[in-house]
């Protein structure tokens, strides 16, 4: 079974993120869900962005990096949207990464260096997500998947951004069930 470090999105460590982690736990995996916002959750992406503006993006990402301290090297790193940034940085720079599960976002890997050889990754988003598609995550994701044998991009029909968080309005139960199934399939391989 895998050990996973799962980072929340810009609205905080919501009940929906915890429920998603619980679904992975039900598959027999250990899932750590650090709270990068010190207990704060927000009713909207905009409110979360305002908080991020106060605290600083680099500070929040650094909190994610520090969350890995004391955990074993052989982790799968996962993140929802904003949480993809520390997940990708750790995957690419902390030795021993076993895999990456990136939900609702993707950063060009050159931002953090190079992708480690043999580390599988799944990227999940909706095909009309205004952030993933509209703000340019899809192009580097498609290029990355085309260049790496163990990289998969899954696009689901719809325009919700945080569709895998059951506590938010964008939640899509059908798509999330498939995301969980596919995530568990990757975890079974690592």
Secondary structure, DSSP 8 states (H G I E B T S, - for coil): --EEEEE-BTTBS-HHHHHHHHHHHHTT-EEE---TTTT-B-SSHHHHHHHHHHH-HHHHHHHHHHHTTTS-S--EEEEETTHHHHHHHHHHHSTT--EEEEES----GGGTS---TT-EEEEEEETT-TTTTTTTHHHHHHHHHHH-TTEEEEEESS--SSTT-TTSTT--HHHHHHHHHHHHHHHHH-
